């Protein structure tokens, strides 16, 4: 959802600015940028281009404190390995993952020294002029296979690829107090882990689904059918949500102030297998799901989840 908002606002602004420059023949502005774009086109696929100036904005500290957002470490991570942080759930705005792994206002570098974070996002964001420069400066890179392979193939670099496994589709089931994840058929990240020998790390953000309320949209309803069609055609999901206002908490566009605890689980060692079989992929995928369930069960009581609640994996 947050990526859709970026597309809706900054993406359209960027297109509008470029259109105005072309219509008014401001070639001295748009030609240098288009030339730059031509040579820089594959940057989102080759590690991106972070800007600490943008990632250190004071705004991000205020955002972290608003909910607040916390990062919890359970195990040490050796920087001589590369990792895939498989993050759950997507939620509406992925606040936990972005607040902890996308900007420099979390305790990540203190808790996990020597690791380099790369946040993988929808490739459509990099198609729009000016918007792509902003998201690249935040450290976002494409979620494509090429992008992940580029980072995970750099041995001994301590690269961490953060991937929201459930994707935009999962946001349509992000209701407060629910824990439905789209995971059973998502095995691409497991295959890449095997191909490059990257360790798998389950990550769960408790409280992520509590930031917004969503209009009831059960599967089979007319609203859900429309949302599913739009998601398949645009790659973005459009949940109908409401949060709180500035001076009242019953209705508005701001997210509710609910604490988010992002727990980084135990790394699953992965032996590099250049051409993994389907059996090997399925076996590691099953191991990953079991580790994710253990992480959820071990920590749910600490962060306000009732004892009878369990993960629902689809």
N, C-alpha and C positions, 0 to 999 in steps of 0.2 A: 504493500500500500504506500509506503513512504517513497518507493521508487516511482510509483504512478504519480504521486504529487509532484516529485521533481520533474517528471516528464511533462505534466500538465502545466506547470508554472514556468520553470526555467527552460524547458525544452521549447515551448512555444515562444517565449521571449527571445531565445537565441535565433529561432527561425525568423521571427519578425524583424530583428535587427539586421540579419543578413539580407532579407528581402528589401528592406528600406535602402540599405547601402547599394544593392545592385540596381534597384529602380532609379535611384538618384545618381547612379554612375560614380559612386565613391570608390573607384577602382584602387586608389592608393591605400584603402583600408581592407577591402575584401580580397583583393588579389594576393597580398602577402599572407593573409590568414588561410586562404584556400591552398596556397603553396605549402604552408606549414602543415595543413591538414593532410595533404597528399603524402608527405614524407613521414608524418607521425601516425598514420592510420592504424598501424598494427601495434602501437604501444599498449593498448588494453590487453593484448594477447601475449605480451612479452614482459610482464612484470610491472607495468604501469609506471606512474610518475608521481610519487608522494611529495607533498609540500608540508613541512612541519609548521610553516607559518599559518596555514589553514587549519591543520590538525590540532594546533595549540590555541585556537580561538577561545577566549573566555566563555563564550556562549556554550561551548561543549561542557564546561565545568558546571554551569548553571543547569544545563539539561540533565547531567548526571545526578545533581543534587535534588532536582525537582521530584523525581520518583520516590526515593533515590535508587541508583543502580549500583549493585555490588558484584564483585568478582571473587569467587571462592576457588581456591586451589586444593586439590586432593592428593596429587602426586607430582614429583619433580619430572621435568621433561628435559632430556639430554639434547643440547643444541647441535650435536653432531648428526642428529636425525632430522628428516623432514616429516611433517605431520599434516593430516587432514583433520581439522576440527569440524566434525559433523554436528551442526547446531540445530537445536529444536527448542520450542516450536517456532514457526514463522511468526505467529501472532498477526496483529494488524500492522504495526510499524517497525517490527524487529528492533525495538529499542534496546533490549539487553545486549544483543550481538553487536549492534552498531556502536552503542555507548562504551562497550568494553574492548572491541576489536578494530574499530574503524577510526577512532580519534585518540589523541594522546592524553586523555584526562582520566583514564582508569589506572589501576595498579598493575597492569599486565607486565610491563618491563621490570618492575620490582619483583613480582612473583615468578616470572619466567625469563630471567636474563638470557641474552644471547639469541633469542628467537625473533624472526622477522615476520610480521603479520601482513597477510594479503586477503582482503575481503572480496569475495567473488559475487558479482551481481549480474542482473539481467543485461545481456549484450545490447539491447535496444538503447540503453542510456548513452552509449558511445557513438550513436549515429547522428546525434544532434549537435550542431555547432554551438560553441560556448558552454553548453551544459556538460559536454564531455570533459572540458578542461577542469571544471569544478569538481566533478566526481573523481577524476583522475588524481586531483590534488588531495582528495580525502584518502587516497590509497585504494580505491576500488579498482578492480580488474574484471575482465570478462569471466563468466562462469563456463565458458566453452571448454571442450576437451583439450584443445590446443593450449589454452592459457594455463590450465591446471598442470598439464604435462610439462610445460616450460619450467614452471616453478619447482615441481616435485622431482625433476630430473637433475637438479643442481645438487649434487651430493655434498654433504657436510656443511650446508649453508644454514641449517636451522630454519628453513622456510615453513611457515604455517599457512595453509590454504583454508580459509574459513568459508564453509558452504552451508547455506540454509537448505537442508535436504528436502523439506516438504514443499518448498517453492511457493509461488503465489497461490496455487490452488488450496493450500492448507489454510490460508487466511480466511477462507469462506466458512471454515469450521472453528474459528477462533472465538469461541464464546467464553465468558467468564466461568471459571470452575470446571472447564472441560479440558481433556488431554488427549485429543485425537491427532495422530501423526500419520502422514503419508510416507510410508517407509518400506513396506513389504515388496513393492515392485520397483523400488529405487535402488538399483545395484550398480549404476555407473561409477559412483565414487569408490565402491569396493574394488571394482575391476582396475581402476586407476591406482589405487593403493597397492594392489598386488603387482601391477606392471612396473611401478617405480620403487617398491619397497618402502612406501611411506606408512608410518604408524597411524592407526585410526584412533581418534580421541572423541568419545561421546561428550557432548556439551548440552546442558539443559538449563533454560532460563525460567525459573519458577516465578510466576507473577506476570509473565509476558501476555497471557491471554486475558488478563484482568484490566487492561488499560482502557478498553472501549467496550461498550455493549453493542450488540449487533442485532438488527431486525431478524426475527425468527425466519430461517430459510432452510427448512429440512429438505433433504434430497427428494426430488420428485415434485416439489412445489414450483409454481410458475416463476417465482423470484429466483430460485436456485437454478432452474433451467436457463433463464436469461443470463445469470451470472456465469454459468458454466460455458455457455456459448461465447460470451464475450472474452472469457479467460482463454479459451482455446484459440480464438482469432487474434487477440492482442498480446497474449502472454502475460498481461497484467490482470489481476483480479479486482473486482469492484464490490467489496462488502458494503452494505448499507449500515453505517455506524453512527453512534452518538456518544459523546463523553460528558464533559463538564464545561461550565462557563468560567469566566474570570472571577465573578463574585458569588456564584452559586454552583452547586455540585450535581444538580438534577439533569441538566441538558446543556450541550454546547459542543464545540469542535475540539476543545483541548482534551488530552488524555487524562484519565483519573490519576491521582497521585497514589499509586500503589507501588510498594517496594518490589524491585526485581533482583533476584539472586541468581546469577549465572554461574553454574557449577561446572568446572572442567574436570572430567572424569579420568579414569585410569587409561593410559595409552595401551593399545592393543598392538603388540609387536607383529610386524608383517614381513615375511621373507619375500624378497623380490622374485617374481615369476614373470618373465617377459611375455609369455603367451599363456595366461591362466585359462584353465578349462572351466566350463560352466559349473562343474562339481566343486572346484576350488572356490569359485566366486560365491556359490550358494553357502558353502561351509563357513567362509569368513563373514558373510552377511548375517548368518544365523548367530555366530559368535558376537557380532556387533549388537544385534538386537537384544541378546541376553545381557550384555554389559550395560546397555542403555536402560533396560528394565531395572537392573541392580542399582544403577546410579539414582534412578527415580525413587525406588523404594527406600533406599538408604537415607535419602535427604528430604523426602517429602514432608515428614513430620516437623522438621526444623523450620519450614517456610510456609506453614499455614495450610497444608494440604491434608484433608481428612484421611484417616487410616484406611478407609474402605475404597478410596479412589485409586484407580490403576490406569496405566497407559493403554490406549486403544490404538493398535497399529493397523493401518489399512494398506 
